[in-house]
Amino acid sequence: MTATPGTPATRSYPLSAPRARSGSTALRDTLTLMSLPVLAALALPAAFAGGGTRRWFGGRAEGQRAEAQAAKDAAAAAFYELDTAQRDLRISIETITAVDDSPAARRTVSDFAALGQRIDEVSRRYIQAVDAHDLDRDDLEATAASRARSELTSAKDELIRVKQELDRFGGSLGPLLGKAETQLARLAPAVERARQALLGASNALDAVREQGLRADDLAARLAALSPELTRLNQGAGQHGVAETLERAERVQREAGAIRAEAERLPQKAAEIDHRLVSLRTRAQALTTRAGQVDPVLSELRRRFAAACWQDLQQVPAQAAENVRQAELKLREAQTARDAQRWPDATSLLSTVRALLNTTDEAVSAAGDRLNRLNAVQKDPQAEIDRTRFAIRDAQRLAMTGRTTPDPRHARPLDEAVARLERAIGTLEAGRHPDYWHFLTETDGVRQSVSRVVAQIREERGGH
């Protein structure tokens, strides 16, 4: 009878028409019959080819079956390699999309999806080819085995071609993947630096509070960063890698600034205290100096023309008012410092300094005016010579390397000479010459000459 898969092949022996046997012969025959199932069991592995019990159909059929099985194994290996490569590449795509939202990254995702559809198609054809042919059938014919080999080989070739396309696509991801991996590698250290910066800022605030400094504004700024820390702790999975990196860097930067200001706060308080003392002393000194302006003005009125001192008439009153305003602002600055309103204290002290600088300049101007007028009244020729020297020096420079001067240089120098001569002429008019006008004119002449010299040097330096 025909053997079925999984059942050892057995054969029936006729027991009818027994023959007369001797006792030894009968015993031998009995032992022979009992040993037949054992021999069949020993021969069982030879009856299994490819996982089942088959009939032996001859060399050509079994050869075609073996070739088909080899094609099936090769296709399975190609399918496994393609599936593994697709899984690996999907991880790379997910890495890129987690970090990069650029057009190039979006195009990569679209291309990968198209490749996925191609992979699905060839995988489906491979599975259909495998399901269509049972290579373990006992009655598998040579033509069926040959057809199975052909279809499985074709499926394998398609799988290999798509795998090659996938490999080429993966190779093109190098720049995008490298950039994404770099950002991912930066993520954890950036978040940790942000956390450490926040901790450092908190510790710095605690330290200044122990010195009696409240630092309320810094504490408010630090509290405002608390929601950012919560978002950092939620991670890039919820907020994205790029956004989390940017948030971590911003938190680190702002927390670092808070810490730096907190650490500098004791020094800042000491500087404000020093400035308060220094500006009070300066205001007192200016009060004394402002009281000396009236005698200076009195001498100017007595010895010089009105044009020499009229613009200084308001100096004493203005100086007194400026000092009064400065002292008022100093008291306000002291109040702000006591309340630890550091920005207000700093701003008020800047106002005080500006008021005192203006007063100092006005008070000094009166004394300087008298000194200069005394000098020019005593020896006006020194001022004249100083101005003429500046003109001649500029004229020599204008003529260097030239036979005739450039009109752009000669014209303002000629005007400077004429202006000086007119100023000299004013000294000879009247009993009380306007020495201040004379000094103003000579200053103006020297400034115009200086501009010509600068122009000449700039032009020649350019060449």
Secondary structure, DSSP 8 states (H G I E B T S, - for coil): ----TTS---------S-----HHHHHHHHHHHHHHHHHHHHTGGGGBSSSSB-----HHHHHHHHHHHHHHHHHHHHHHHHHHHHHHHHHHHHHHHHH--SHHHHHHHHHHHHHHHHHHHHHHHHHHHHHH--TT-TT--HHHHHHHHHHHHHHHHHHHHHHHHHHHHHHTTHHHHHHHHHHHHHHHHHHHHHHHHHHHHHHHHHHHHHTT---HHHHHHHHHTHHHHHHHHH-HHHH-HHHHHHHHHHHHHHHHHHHHHHHHHHHHHHHHHHHHHHHHHHHHHHHHHHTTHHHHHHHHHHHS-GGGTGGGTTHHHHHHHHHHHHHHHHHHHHHHHHTT-HHHHHHHHHHHHHHHHHHHHHHHHHHHHHHHHHHHHH-HHHHHHHHHHHHHHHHHHHHTT-SS--HHHHHHHHHHHHHHHHHHHHTTSSSS--HHHHHHHHHHHHHHHHHHHHHHHHHHHH-
